[in-house]
């Protein structure tokens, strides 16, 4: 499955990553050996309505995580806070830990990367802040 080279690099095809929930989710983080954040690949079928309306508050099975959704194919609607947000390749969405959210795939379904992490656990370098000069300047 995952190929580990002598360099500190792991490469794996998404479709060979460990599937859960009947293949709807793939354990990308574990397959690649990522330890700094959570990461799964979700492949939701067309017009699927079973994606749970959930949040990551203190009572969740994975509490305190904000998530970023990165669509890589297809489309969906993200429902959160009484609003609707388009998910499609080229757009990314961040959702805070307390916010309930649900993803409704479109007519072609959607494949997306879901990144998760606890706010404050990453020490962002100053050059990554909006408007900051790039490194070396």
BELLIN-V353725 format. One record per residue. N is the residue number from 1. PHI is phi in degrees with one decimal (* if undefined). OMEGA is omega in whole degrees, 0 to 359 (NA if undefined). NEAR is the number of other C-alpha atoms within 10 Angstrom. Layout:
# BELLIN-V353725
N,PHI,OMEGA,NEAR / N,PHI,OMEGA,NEAR
This chain:
# BELLIN-V353725
1,*,181,12 / 2,-77.7,180,14 / 3,-105.4,178,11 / 4,-109.2,180,13 / 5,-90.5,176,9 / 6,-67.3,171,6 / 7,-68.6,179,6 / 8,-78.3,184,6 / 9,-139.9,173,10 / 10,-124.5,181,14 / 11,-124.0,181,12 / 12,-149.8,174,14 / 13,-70.2,181,11 / 14,-55.2,185,17 / 15,-68.6,176,12 / 16,-104.5,177,13 / 17,-72.1,183,21 / 18,-56.5,181,15 / 19,-86.6,170,17 / 20,-133.3,181,11 / 21,53.3,177,8 / 22,67.8,179,7 / 23,92.7,178,15 / 24,-64.5,179,14 / 25,-122.9,177,20 / 26,-127.2,184,23 / 27,-80.1,182,19 / 28,-68.2,181,24 / 29,-57.8,183,17 / 30,-66.9,180,14 / 31,-60.3,182,21 / 32,-86.2,180,17 / 33,80.9,179,12 / 34,-71.2,179,12 / 35,-122.7,185,9 / 36,-93.3,180,11 / 37,-160.1,175,13 / 38,-84.6,180,18 / 39,-160.6,175,23 / 40,-131.1,171,22 / 41,-110.2,179,25 / 42,-107.8,175,23 / 43,-123.3,185,21 / 44,-100.2,183,25 / 45,-68.5,181,18 / 46,-53.2,174,16 / 47,54.3,182,14 / 48,-71.2,183,15 / 49,-113.1,185,12 / 50,-94.9,177,12 / 51,-66.5,188,13 / 52,-70.8,170,11 / 53,-79.8,189,12 / 54,-147.2,170,15 / 55,-137.2,180,24 / 56,-125.5,179,22 / 57,-72.6,186,17 / 58,-65.2,180,12 / 59,-93.7,183,9 / 60,-72.9,178,13 / 61,-69.2,174,9 / 62,-133.3,190,15 / 63,-68.5,169,15 / 64,80.7,184,19 / 65,-92.1,163,22 / 66,-90.5,181,19 / 67,-125.9,171,22 / 68,-122.9,178,18 / 69,-106.5,180,24 / 70,-123.2,180,20 / 71,-66.6,177,23 / 72,-115.4,171,18 / 73,-161.2,179,16 / 74,76.6,181,20 / 75,-154.1,179,23 / 76,-161.4,172,26 / 77,-114.9,174,17 / 78,-94.8,178,18 / 79,-102.6,181,16 / 80,-158.8,175,17 / 81,58.1,180,8 / 82,76.1,180,7 / 83,-117.0,178,9 / 84,-120.9,181,15 / 85,-129.6,180,13 / 86,-75.9,172,16 / 87,-117.9,176,25 / 88,-159.8,178,21 / 89,-53.5,183,15 / 90,99.3,176,9 / 91,-117.5,175,12 / 92,-125.1,180,15 / 93,-132.3,174,15 / 94,-111.7,179,13 / 95,-129.4,181,18 / 96,-71.3,185,18 / 97,-57.2,185,23 / 98,-80.3,186,16 / 99,-74.6,172,15 / 100,-69.4,180,17 / 101,-147.5,176,21 / 102,-145.8,178,18 / 103,-109.2,178,25 / 104,-114.1,181,24 / 105,-64.0,178,24 / 106,-81.4,186,19 / 107,-66.2,178,13 / 108,-103.7,186,14 / 109,75.6,179,17 / 110,-151.3,168,26 / 111,-117.4,181,24 / 112,-142.6,173,24 / 113,-97.3,176,20 / 114,-108.3,177,19 / 115,-101.9,179,19 / 116,-137.5,177,23 / 117,-166.9,180,19 / 118,-86.2,178,17 / 119,-54.2,179,13 / 120,89.4,182,7 / 121,-85.9,180,9 / 122,-105.5,178,10 / 123,-95.1,185,7 / 124,-69.8,175,9 / 125,-64.1,185,8 / 126,-59.8,183,12 / 127,-67.0,180,13 / 128,-85.9,180,11 / 129,-76.1,181,10 / 130,-56.2,177,7 / 131,81.0,181,8 / 132,-74.1,177,10 / 133,-68.2,178,11 / 134,-63.3,179,10 / 135,-59.7,178,9 / 136,88.3,179,5 / 137,-105.3,NA,6
